[in-house]
Amino acid sequence: MRHPAKSARAGACPRLPDALRAGLVAASLALGAAVPAHAESSSGSALKNTAIAGTVATWAVALWRGAPVGDCLVQGNSSGPGADWGLRVQAGKDAELKYASLGAERRECFLTNAGGFSLDVAPVVAAGFWDADSQSLYSHKAWDVSYVPMMHWRYPVAQHTRIDFEFGIGPTYLSEPDIGDRRKSTSFQFSDHFGIGLGSADGHWRVGFAFRHVSNLSIKTPNAAVDFKGIAIEWRP
């Protein structure tokens, strides 16, 4: 005879398997990216830790609440005004490197509410160009392509405006593993993101501070990470 308690637990959260797979991937990426890469500034280290911890915590909330993570990542959200995809321009620099990227960002897909904030995910596919100081030891130019499921905690601050906190981790391919004075050893990298933005309630535009940490899993050393601080601008018709 089946135990009633076991039967109740078995059907408590039908969406958990799909969400769990997505969450485990995100958690493994985050934990791998957290491996120390090189001596960082205190501000860079704090922002990197915020990006990683914030991403893991955000995925954990989504999983715990049984949010439709799998559906959002695969199918997206085609409802609402405007186009399904928009543009994202991002640029930043660190002590010796600077970069700019152009990407396509899918319309935000709602996941859950918590503490007055709404949580959504919007995958970003982007290509970037890197430039190093002319006196650097290794390659002066490089390019990268990345895929990052960007998670946003949004809160309304006016009738047509929202503030948000952005977190995301995703894989990146870097054309030159040794760039500037950094020996990154592998072309496969992870891109960790943290941002604070202001945008329209209808999702047509957003602008904000953007932090990007790029390193590998210490798959191969040396693993000299890069901490870019800059700006991100988004627009969707």
C-alpha positions in Angstrom: 0.0 0.0 0.0 1.4 3.4 -0.9 2.1 5.8 1.9 -0.2 9.0 1.7 2.7 11.3 2.6 4.9 9.9 -0.1 2.2 10.3 -2.7 1.6 13.9 -1.8 5.3 14.7 -2.0 5.6 13.0 -5.4 3.2 15.4 -7.1 4.0 18.6 -5.1 6.1 20.4 -7.8 5.6 19.0 -11.4 7.9 21.7 -12.9 10.9 20.9 -10.7 12.7 18.4 -13.0 13.1 20.9 -15.9 14.0 23.8 -13.6 16.3 21.6 -11.6 18.4 20.7 -14.7 18.7 24.4 -15.6 19.6 25.3 -12.0 22.2 22.6 -11.7 23.9 23.9 -14.9 23.8 27.5 -13.5 25.2 26.4 -10.1 28.0 24.4 -11.6 29.0 27.3 -13.9 28.9 29.7 -10.9 30.9 27.4 -8.6 33.5 26.9 -11.3 33.8 30.6 -12.1 34.4 31.2 -8.4 37.8 29.4 -8.5 40.4 32.0 -7.6 42.1 33.2 -10.8 44.7 35.9 -9.8 45.1 38.7 -7.4 42.2 41.1 -7.8 41.4 44.5 -6.5 39.1 44.6 -3.5 36.3 46.2 -5.6 36.8 43.7 -8.4 36.7 40.8 -6.0 33.6 42.1 -4.3 31.7 42.6 -7.6 32.8 39.2 -8.8 31.5 37.6 -5.6 28.3 39.6 -5.9 27.8 38.4 -9.5 28.4 34.7 -8.6 26.5 34.6 -5.3 23.6 36.7 -6.7 23.3 34.4 -9.7 23.2 31.2 -7.6 20.8 32.7 -5.1 18.5 33.9 -7.9 18.4 30.5 -9.6 17.7 28.9 -6.2 14.7 31.2 -5.6 13.4 30.4 -9.1 13.8 26.6 -8.5 12.3 26.7 -5.0 9.2 28.4 -6.3 8.9 26.1 -9.3 9.3 28.9 -11.8 9.0 27.8 -15.5 12.7 28.2 -16.1 12.9 25.6 -18.9 10.0 27.1 -20.8 11.4 30.6 -20.5 14.9 29.6 -21.8 13.6 27.4 -24.6 10.4 29.1 -25.8 10.8 32.6 -24.3 7.8 35.0 -24.0 6.1 36.1 -27.3 3.3 38.0 -25.6 3.3 41.7 -24.9 3.9 44.8 -27.0 6.9 45.2 -29.4 9.4 42.7 -30.8 10.5 39.5 -29.3 14.1 40.4 -29.6 16.0 43.7 -29.0 19.5 45.0 -29.0 22.0 45.2 -26.2 25.2 47.3 -26.4 27.7 46.9 -23.6 31.2 48.4 -23.0 33.7 48.4 -20.2 37.4 48.5 -19.2 39.8 47.4 -16.6 43.4 48.4 -15.9 44.7 47.5 -19.3 41.9 46.1 -21.4 38.7 47.5 -22.8 35.9 45.9 -24.8 32.6 46.7 -26.5 29.9 44.2 -27.5 26.7 44.1 -29.6 24.1 41.5 -28.7 20.5 40.3 -29.2 18.4 40.1 -26.0 15.1 38.2 -25.9 12.1 39.7 -24.3 12.0 39.2 -20.6 10.1 36.1 -19.5 8.4 36.3 -16.1 9.4 33.7 -13.5 8.1 34.7 -10.1 7.5 37.4 -7.5 9.3 37.8 -4.2 9.3 40.6 -1.7 7.7 43.2 -4.0 10.2 42.4 -6.8 9.4 40.5 -10.0 11.9 38.1 -11.3 12.4 37.4 -15.0 15.0 35.9 -17.4 16.2 37.3 -20.7 18.9 35.3 -22.6 21.6 37.4 -24.3 23.7 36.3 -27.3 26.5 38.8 -27.9 29.8 39.3 -29.9 32.5 41.6 -28.4 35.7 43.2 -29.5 38.7 43.4 -27.0 41.5 46.0 -27.2 44.7 45.9 -25.1 47.3 48.6 -24.4 49.9 49.0 -27.1 52.7 48.1 -24.8 51.2 44.8 -23.7 53.1 41.5 -23.9 50.6 39.3 -25.8 47.8 39.9 -28.4 46.5 43.4 -28.7 43.2 42.5 -30.2 40.6 39.7 -29.6 37.0 38.9 -30.1 34.5 36.8 -28.1 31.0 35.4 -28.4 28.9 34.6 -25.4 25.5 33.3 -24.2 24.2 34.5 -20.9 20.7 33.9 -19.4 20.4 37.3 -17.7 18.2 37.3 -14.6 16.5 40.5 -13.4 15.0 41.5 -10.1 12.8 44.5 -11.1 11.0 47.0 -8.8 8.7 49.8 -10.0 10.0 53.3 -8.9 7.6 55.4 -10.9 4.5 54.9 -13.1 6.5 54.0 -16.2 10.0 53.2 -14.8 11.6 50.3 -13.0 14.9 49.7 -11.2 16.5 46.3 -11.5 19.4 44.2 -10.3 20.9 42.0 -13.0 22.7 38.7 -12.5 24.0 36.1 -15.0 26.6 33.5 -15.8 27.2 31.9 -19.2 29.9 30.3 -21.5 32.2 32.5 -23.6 34.6 31.7 -26.4 37.6 34.1 -26.6 39.6 34.2 -29.8 43.0 34.9 -28.0 43.6 33.1 -24.7 46.6 35.4 -24.1 45.5 39.0 -24.4 47.2 42.1 -23.1 49.4 41.1 -20.1 47.0 38.3 -19.2 47.6 34.7 -19.8 44.1 33.1 -19.7 45.4 29.8 -21.2 42.1 28.6 -22.7 39.7 30.0 -25.3 36.7 28.6 -23.3 35.8 31.0 -20.5 32.9 32.0 -18.3 31.3 35.4 -18.3 29.9 36.5 -14.9 27.6 39.5 -14.8 26.2 42.0 -12.2 24.4 45.2 -13.0 22.1 47.9 -11.7 19.8 49.4 -14.3 16.9 51.7 -14.9 14.3 51.0 -17.6 10.9 51.5 -18.9 8.0 49.5 -17.5 7.1 48.3 -21.0 10.6 46.9 -21.6 11.4 49.1 -24.5 14.6 50.6 -23.0 17.1 50.1 -20.2 20.4 51.7 -19.2 22.7 50.8 -16.3 26.0 50.0 -14.7 27.5 46.7 -16.0 30.2 44.5 -14.4 31.6 41.6 -16.3 34.1 39.0 -14.9 35.8 36.7 -17.5 37.8 33.7 -16.4 37.9 29.9 -16.9 37.3 27.1 -14.4 41.0 26.9 -13.8 40.8 24.2 -16.5 44.3 25.3 -17.3 46.5 27.7 -15.5 47.5 30.5 -15.5 44.0 31.8 -15.3 44.3 35.6 -15.3 40.8 36.9 -15.0 39.5 40.2 -16.3 37.1 42.5 -14.4 35.3 44.9 -16.8 33.3 47.9 -15.4 31.2 49.8 -17.7 27.7 50.4 -19.1 24.9 48.5 -20.8 22.2 50.0 -23.0 19.2 48.0 -24.2 16.5 48.9 -26.7 13.6 46.8 -28.1 11.0 48.1 -30.6 
